[in-house]
Amino acid sequence: MSKPCSDPLWREDGASFEGEFVRFRRVSCNPKPVARAVPIVVGGHSEAAARRAGRLGDGFFPSIGAQVDTMPLLDLVRRAAEGAGRDPGAVEMITGCPDALPGSGRDPLAAVEERRRRGVGRVVLPVGPFLPDLEESLPRFGERVIRPFTQG
């Protein structure tokens, strides 16, 4: 994952900040995040959301239920990051992967591999398709599909 946006509120007690829209003095927020920062993941399936993620976000997660192909938005995120003087590789790409789900009729390993080749660093799947035998089907999926991507 990319380096999260830093904010003094997450790192120290008695933090102060003055910006265009927000101002606070000597404020504390506890408990503090373990990483001492909170990553900003921009969601949405519009070009505006993709550009926003490229300019400002630590990650981009286009809508899973979108009725459009969201994969071209990943390139837009990268171009927007470059245009903002940021490393495009520092913005984590997160997507769904319907072809990896049970009942899709597709090879889940190949589907996840295709996402990886397109620069996706994290795939998010709903558990519903693994029901009613979640305790059996999810570990099988983990061994067959997740483990190959987490080793080596």
C-alpha positions in Angstrom: 0.0 0.0 0.0 1.1 3.6 -0.6 2.2 5.8 2.2 -1.0 7.1 3.9 -1.8 10.8 3.9 -0.3 12.2 7.0 -2.3 14.3 9.4 -1.0 15.7 12.7 -4.3 14.6 14.4 -3.4 11.0 13.9 0.2 11.4 15.1 0.3 13.6 18.1 -1.8 15.1 20.9 -2.5 18.8 21.0 -2.4 19.0 17.2 -3.3 22.2 15.4 -4.2 22.8 11.8 -5.3 25.7 9.7 -6.5 25.1 6.1 -8.9 26.6 3.7 -11.9 24.8 5.1 -10.9 23.5 8.5 -9.1 25.0 11.4 -8.5 23.5 14.9 -6.1 24.2 17.8 -4.6 21.8 20.4 -7.0 18.9 19.6 -6.4 15.3 20.4 -7.9 12.2 18.9 -7.6 8.9 20.6 -7.0 6.0 20.2 -4.5 6.8 17.5 -4.2 4.5 14.4 -1.4 1.9 14.7 0.2 3.2 11.5 -0.1 6.8 12.9 -2.0 7.7 9.7 -5.3 6.8 8.0 -5.1 6.0 4.3 -7.6 7.8 2.1 -9.2 5.4 -0.4 -11.4 7.2 -2.9 -14.4 5.3 -4.1 -16.7 5.8 -7.1 -16.9 4.8 -10.7 -16.8 8.2 -12.4 -13.9 9.9 -14.1 -14.0 12.6 -11.5 -13.5 10.1 -8.7 -10.6 8.5 -10.6 -8.9 11.9 -11.1 -9.5 12.8 -7.4 -7.9 9.5 -6.4 -4.9 10.2 -8.6 -4.4 13.7 -7.2 -5.2 13.1 -3.5 -5.8 9.4 -2.6 -3.8 6.6 -1.2 -6.1 4.2 -3.0 -8.9 3.9 -5.5 -11.9 1.6 -5.3 -14.4 1.9 -8.1 -17.9 0.8 -7.4 -18.4 -2.9 -7.5 -22.0 -2.6 -8.7 -21.2 -0.1 -11.5 -22.9 -0.8 -14.8 -19.8 0.4 -16.7 -16.4 -1.1 -17.2 -14.3 0.5 -14.4 -11.0 -0.9 -15.5 -10.2 2.1 -17.8 -10.5 4.3 -14.7 -7.3 2.8 -13.3 -5.3 4.4 -16.2 -7.0 7.7 -15.5 -6.0 7.5 -11.8 -2.4 6.9 -12.9 -2.4 9.8 -15.4 -3.9 12.1 -12.8 -1.3 11.1 -10.3 1.5 11.9 -12.8 -0.2 15.2 -13.6 -0.1 16.0 -9.9 3.5 15.1 -9.6 2.8 11.9 -7.6 4.1 8.4 -8.2 1.2 6.6 -9.9 2.4 3.3 -8.2 1.8 4.9 -4.8 -2.0 4.8 -5.4 -3.3 1.3 -4.5 -5.9 0.0 -7.0 -8.7 -2.0 -5.4 -11.4 -3.7 -7.4 -14.0 -6.4 -7.3 -13.7 -9.4 -9.5 -17.0 -11.0 -10.4 -15.3 -13.7 -12.5 -13.5 -15.0 -9.4 -16.8 -15.7 -7.6 -18.2 -19.2 -7.2 -20.9 -19.8 -9.8 -19.4 -17.4 -12.3 -18.3 -20.3 -14.6 -14.9 -18.7 -14.9 -11.5 -19.7 -13.6 -11.1 -17.6 -10.4 -7.3 -17.8 -10.5 -7.1 -16.5 -14.0 -9.6 -13.8 -13.2 -7.5 -12.5 -10.3 -4.3 -12.8 -12.3 -5.9 -10.6 -15.0 -6.7 -8.0 -12.3 -3.1 -8.2 -11.0 -1.7 -7.7 -14.6 -3.8 -4.6 -14.9 -2.3 -3.1 -11.7 -4.8 -4.1 -9.1 -3.2 -4.6 -5.8 -6.2 -5.8 -3.8 -9.4 -7.6 -4.8 -12.5 -7.4 -2.7 -15.2 -10.1 -2.9 -18.5 -10.4 -1.1 -19.0 -13.5 1.0 -22.6 -14.2 -0.2 -21.6 -16.3 -3.2 -19.6 -18.6 -0.9 -22.8 -19.4 1.1 -24.3 -21.7 2.4 -21.1 -23.6 3.1 -18.9 -20.6 3.9 -16.8 -22.5 6.4 -15.8 -25.0 3.6 -15.9 -23.0 0.4 -14.0 -19.9 1.6 -10.9 -21.9 2.9 -10.9 -23.8 -0.4 -10.9 -20.5 -2.3 -8.1 -19.2 -0.1 -5.9 -22.2 -0.8 -6.6 -22.2 -4.5 -6.8 -18.5 -5.4 -5.4 -16.3 -2.5 -2.4 -18.3 -1.5 -0.7 -18.2 -5.0 -0.7 -14.4 -4.8 0.6 -14.1 -1.3 3.5 -16.5 -1.7 6.7 -15.2 -3.2 
